[in-house]
C-alpha cells in the first residue's frame, strides 16, 4: 500500500479549508452567550441544592 492510496480521515472540513458551519471569513462564531446560559442553567439549581443541603444539615445537627 503506497502513501498515495491512503487519504486522511474526513474531519468535516471541505476542500476550501473552512469547517462546516463556520463563517466564510474564518472567524469562529461567538459562543460566549451560550456558555454563560449553560453555566446559569446548571449553576442555579446546583447553588439552590447546596443552599438547601446546608440549611437542612444545620437543622439536623442543631435540633
Beta strands, then each sheet from edge to edge (+ up, - down):
end
